[in-house]
Amino acid sequence: MALTISVVLLLLILTAIFLRSGKLKLSHAIVCALLGFYLASSNIAPDLRHSLSGAADVISSVRP
């Protein structure tokens, strides 16, 4: 749950930065959000969640 919230916040911050810098239009941001909702409700959602969780585990195990 914490990872999901972190990813959502990261994507929200990146979207806000792109919107403010003028490199991402509002219509593009809406399309990206809709794509996210559709992916979350699709059959591929568990596989995506598993992949992101695995990637987060690998990243968190790296010691600087």
Secondary structure, 3 states (H helix, E strand, C coil): CHHHHHHHHHHHHHHHHHHHHCCCCHHHHHHHHHHHHHHHCCCCHHHHHHHHHHHHHHHHHCCC
